[in-house]
Amino acid sequence: MNVPDSTWIAPLRKLLDDVRSPQPGKEGLEKMMAALADVESILAQNRSQMPPELVHFLERRSYDKAARYCDGNLGTPRGTCGIRV
């Protein structure tokens, strides 16, 4: 499955960078918290358009995996997210 060509991909990818690499200090923390809220908002508004695997990563706050998925790296290794098979 390819990542869809949608208007939310680029903003989501930028926000994931902000979440994954916060700047030091109070301003960095505030920027990261705002980015987290924006990621949640993008997920809520676009869930039906997103690939299920990306939704899974975002819901479980696996932001590294979500970023790799947005970059087209669809071979993201499976981890232990607490789901028993």
C-alpha positions in Angstrom: 0.0 0.0 0.0 1.3 3.4 -0.9 1.0 6.5 1.3 -1.9 8.5 -0.2 -1.2 11.9 -1.8 -3.1 14.1 0.6 -2.9 17.6 1.9 -2.3 16.3 5.5 0.9 14.3 4.7 3.4 17.1 4.6 2.0 18.9 7.7 1.8 15.6 9.6 5.4 14.8 8.7 6.7 18.2 9.9 4.8 17.8 13.2 6.3 14.3 13.7 9.7 15.9 13.4 8.8 18.5 16.0 7.5 15.8 18.4 10.5 13.5 17.9 13.2 16.1 18.2 12.1 18.7 20.7 14.2 21.8 21.3 15.6 22.3 24.8 13.9 24.6 27.3 10.4 25.8 28.0 9.8 27.0 24.4 10.9 23.6 23.0 8.5 21.9 25.4 5.6 24.2 24.4 6.3 23.6 20.7 6.4 19.9 21.2 3.1 19.9 23.2 1.5 22.0 20.5 2.8 19.6 17.8 1.3 16.7 19.8 -2.1 18.4 19.9 -1.9 19.1 16.1 -1.0 15.5 15.4 -4.0 14.4 17.3 -6.2 16.9 15.4 -4.9 15.7 12.0 -5.6 12.1 13.0 -9.1 13.0 14.2 -10.0 15.0 11.0 -8.4 12.6 8.5 -8.6 9.1 10.1 -10.9 7.8 7.3 -8.4 8.8 4.6 -5.4 7.4 6.4 -4.0 3.9 5.8 -4.8 1.7 8.8 -1.2 1.0 9.6 -0.5 4.8 9.9 -3.6 5.2 12.1 -2.2 2.3 14.3 1.1 4.1 14.7 -0.4 7.4 15.5 -3.0 6.1 18.0 -0.2 4.2 19.9 2.1 7.3 19.7 4.8 5.3 17.7 5.9 8.6 16.1 9.2 7.2 14.7 7.3 4.5 12.8 4.6 7.0 11.7 7.4 9.3 10.3 9.0 6.3 8.4 5.6 5.4 7.1 5.0 8.9 5.8 8.4 8.9 4.2 7.3 5.9 2.2 9.2 3.3 4.2 6.4 0.8 4.3 8.6 -1.9 5.6 8.4 -0.6 9.2 9.5 -3.3 11.6 6.9 -4.6 14.0 7.3 -3.9 17.6 5.6 -4.9 20.8 2.7 -2.5 21.1 0.8 -4.6 23.6 -1.4 -6.4 21.2 -1.4 -10.1 21.6 -1.8 -12.2 18.6 
